[in-house]
């Protein structure tokens, strides 16, 4: 198995631009998580999908952030408009069954907003 | 609130010596506890978990963790450290999502482990 796949690996954009991050979970996993990692705030859960349905989006910072999971093999995290404070590493993770099971993380997308 | 705390930002140990990375938890009910490792420019990797049973849990790369209910701790240990163990280590706890029947993980701030040759 290729593991969790994220693209792009690096993204540099200017403030105000739209950014779309992509994730392909491990085949057969029914839970998907988006995290953000910064030095100041550590690892934060943004949103959790189960069977393609958002279960908990309380970690999404504000309306500029949105996430979708149109099918079991693809999810996107969109930031519009982007701001410099959104600069972080964004991780996608998947698992077979929510919080009781080990999560498999992708390599992350390093986002820099100038 | 259900949470974990990692009291040390950094742990330094010489190669060949035993290592301990500390984690304490605060949960209601029985805790589900996890350890993950993150190497530079990589995603987190699962090391081990405790759900129930034996208080000493063995995991990947020779790591183990000891669940201590009275001290509410779940410290990560390894008998003999390797330079290649140098990485960022995260403790995590399962957290229920209210009124949903689902749960997620809450992670600690992480502890940087530096193993010197």
Interface residues (C-beta under 8 A of the other chain):
Chain A: X4 X33 X42 X43 X45 X48 X50 X55 X56 X91 X93 X98 X99 X100 X102 X103 X104 X105 X106 X107 X108
Chain B: X32 X34 X36 X41 X42 X43 X44 X45 X46 X49 X51 X90 X94 X95 X96 X97 X100 X102 X103 X104 X105 X106 X107 X108 X109 X110
